[in-house]
């Protein structure tokens, strides 16, 4: 059987709790009266102390204030360092091999560390759209690779791509979904 716990801690916390409740229930007039009486007692006590006692009291106040400030600053620094360390490690960990673990339900473009912008830069050689910081020459090797224009598609496909018939309009409206379905079947997904 575990040893019985002491009630000393509970007694002091109960006393503190009673004092807090009592202060919370005081009326503003009672608080003002109590504060005025405390001011009078403090003034009388200070009037009776000698210059040496006053200097000692002020020096103790300065020492206590400095110690409290240093503890506070040290605590804040430690907490800041921990927060920065955690933030950096999470950022690093979240981008490691991210391209191989893509999750479609995560909005990567909303992440504060991902700012690639829009595809608004145009290659001067092949007019391909590129991202702002994309390496030059990735599309056409700075004009060294020139592709011949694509021939016109054969007739059944050409009529599908023109948008004149109902089937053609349906295809153009749903082409992304169709493409995704065919993509999934190409590597054996069901």
C-alpha positions as CSV (number, residue, x, y, z in Angstrom):
1,X,0.0,0.0,0.0
2,X,1.5,3.4,-1.0
3,X,2.4,5.8,1.8
4,X,-0.2,8.4,2.8
5,X,0.4,11.8,1.2
6,X,0.9,14.8,3.4
7,X,-1.9,17.4,3.6
8,X,0.6,20.3,4.0
9,X,0.6,21.0,0.3
10,X,-3.2,20.8,0.1
11,X,-3.6,23.0,3.1
12,X,-1.5,25.7,1.6
13,X,-3.2,25.5,-1.7
14,X,-6.6,25.5,0.0
15,X,-5.6,28.6,1.9
16,X,-4.5,30.3,-1.3
17,X,-7.7,29.2,-3.0
18,X,-9.8,30.7,-0.2
19,X,-7.9,34.0,-0.4
20,X,-8.4,34.2,-4.1
21,X,-12.1,33.5,-3.8
22,X,-12.3,36.1,-1.0
23,X,-10.5,38.7,-3.1
24,X,-12.8,38.0,-6.1
25,X,-15.9,38.5,-4.0
26,X,-14.8,41.9,-2.6
27,X,-16.6,45.0,-3.6
28,X,-14.7,47.8,-5.3
29,X,-15.1,50.0,-2.2
30,X,-13.7,47.3,0.0
31,X,-10.7,46.9,-2.3
32,X,-10.1,50.7,-2.3
33,X,-10.3,50.8,1.6
34,X,-7.9,47.9,1.9
35,X,-5.4,49.4,-0.6
36,X,-5.6,52.8,1.3
37,X,-4.8,51.1,4.6
38,X,-1.9,49.3,3.0
39,X,-0.5,52.5,1.6
40,X,-0.7,54.2,5.0
41,X,1.1,51.2,6.7
42,X,3.8,51.3,4.1
43,X,4.3,55.0,4.4
44,X,4.6,54.8,8.2
45,X,7.0,51.9,8.0
46,X,9.2,53.8,5.5
47,X,9.1,56.9,7.6
48,X,10.5,55.0,10.6
49,X,13.4,53.4,8.7
50,X,16.9,54.9,8.8
51,X,18.9,55.9,5.7
52,X,20.9,52.6,5.9
53,X,17.8,50.5,6.1
54,X,16.3,52.4,3.2
55,X,19.4,51.9,1.1
56,X,19.4,48.2,2.0
57,X,15.7,47.8,1.1
58,X,16.2,49.6,-2.3
59,X,19.3,47.5,-3.0
60,X,17.4,44.3,-2.3
61,X,14.6,45.5,-4.6
62,X,17.1,46.2,-7.4
63,X,18.7,42.8,-6.9
64,X,15.3,41.0,-6.9
65,X,14.2,42.8,-10.0
66,X,17.4,42.1,-11.9
67,X,17.3,38.4,-10.9
68,X,13.6,38.2,-12.0
69,X,14.4,39.9,-15.3
70,X,17.4,37.7,-16.0
71,X,15.3,34.6,-15.3
72,X,12.5,35.9,-17.5
73,X,15.0,36.7,-20.3
74,X,16.7,33.4,-20.0
75,X,13.4,31.6,-20.1
76,X,12.2,33.5,-23.1
77,X,15.5,32.8,-24.9
78,X,15.3,29.1,-24.2
79,X,11.7,29.0,-25.3
80,X,12.5,30.9,-28.5
81,X,15.4,28.6,-29.3
82,X,13.2,25.5,-28.8
83,X,10.5,27.0,-31.0
84,X,13.0,27.8,-33.7
85,X,14.6,24.4,-33.5
86,X,11.2,22.7,-33.7
87,X,10.1,24.9,-36.6
88,X,13.3,24.3,-38.6
89,X,13.2,20.6,-38.0
90,X,9.6,20.3,-39.0
91,X,10.2,22.4,-42.2
92,X,13.3,20.3,-43.1
93,X,11.5,17.0,-42.3
94,X,8.4,18.0,-44.2
95,X,10.3,18.6,-47.5
96,X,12.5,15.5,-47.4
97,X,11.6,13.2,-50.3
98,X,8.3,15.1,-50.6
99,X,8.0,14.6,-54.3
100,X,8.0,10.8,-53.8
101,X,5.3,11.0,-51.1
102,X,2.7,13.3,-52.8
103,X,-0.6,13.5,-51.1
104,X,-3.3,15.1,-53.3
105,X,-5.4,16.3,-50.3
106,X,-2.6,18.6,-49.1
107,X,-2.5,22.1,-50.6
108,X,1.2,22.5,-51.1
109,X,1.0,25.9,-52.7
110,X,-0.4,27.3,-49.5
111,X,2.7,26.3,-47.5
112,X,4.7,29.4,-46.5
113,X,8.0,27.9,-47.7
114,X,6.7,27.0,-51.1
115,X,6.6,30.1,-53.3
116,X,7.2,29.2,-56.9
117,X,4.7,31.7,-58.3
118,X,2.8,31.3,-61.6
119,X,4.0,30.1,-64.9
120,X,4.3,33.6,-66.3
121,X,7.8,33.6,-67.8
122,X,8.0,32.9,-71.5
123,X,11.0,31.2,-73.1
124,X,12.5,33.5,-75.8
125,X,13.2,30.6,-78.1
126,X,10.3,28.3,-77.9
127,X,7.7,30.4,-76.1
128,X,7.2,27.7,-73.4
129,X,5.7,29.0,-70.1
130,X,8.1,28.6,-67.2
131,X,8.2,29.4,-63.5
132,X,10.1,32.5,-62.2
133,X,13.1,30.6,-60.8
134,X,13.1,27.7,-63.3
135,X,16.5,27.1,-64.8
136,X,17.1,28.6,-68.3
137,X,17.2,26.1,-71.1
138,X,15.2,23.3,-69.5
139,X,12.6,23.4,-72.2
140,X,14.6,23.7,-75.5
141,X,18.2,23.9,-74.4
142,X,18.2,27.6,-75.1
143,X,17.0,27.2,-78.7
144,X,19.3,24.3,-79.6
145,X,16.4,21.8,-79.7
146,X,13.8,22.7,-82.3
147,X,10.8,20.4,-82.8
148,X,9.0,20.2,-86.0
149,X,5.3,21.3,-85.8
150,X,2.9,18.5,-85.0
151,X,0.9,17.3,-88.0
152,X,-2.9,17.7,-87.9
153,X,-4.6,14.8,-86.1
154,X,-6.6,12.2,-88.1
155,X,-10.2,12.9,-88.7
156,X,-12.0,11.2,-85.8
157,X,-9.7,12.9,-83.3
158,X,-9.8,16.2,-85.1
159,X,-13.6,16.3,-85.0
160,X,-13.5,15.5,-81.2
161,X,-11.1,18.4,-80.6
162,X,-13.1,21.1,-82.5
163,X,-16.1,21.2,-80.1
164,X,-18.7,21.2,-82.8
165,X,-20.7,18.1,-81.8
166,X,-22.2,17.1,-78.4
167,X,-19.6,14.3,-78.0
168,X,-16.9,16.7,-78.8
169,X,-18.1,19.2,-76.2
170,X,-18.4,16.5,-73.6
171,X,-14.8,15.3,-74.3
172,X,-13.5,18.9,-74.0
173,X,-15.3,19.4,-70.8
174,X,-14.2,16.1,-69.2
175,X,-10.9,15.6,-70.8
176,X,-8.9,16.0,-67.6
177,X,-11.0,13.2,-65.9
178,X,-10.6,11.0,-68.9
179,X,-6.8,11.5,-68.9
180,X,-6.6,10.8,-65.2
181,X,-8.5,7.5,-65.7
182,X,-6.2,6.4,-68.6
183,X,-3.2,7.4,-66.5
184,X,-4.3,5.2,-63.7
185,X,-4.9,2.2,-66.0
186,X,-1.4,2.6,-67.6
187,X,0.3,1.5,-64.4
188,X,-2.2,-1.2,-63.4
189,X,-4.4,0.6,-60.9
190,X,-8.1,-0.4,-60.8
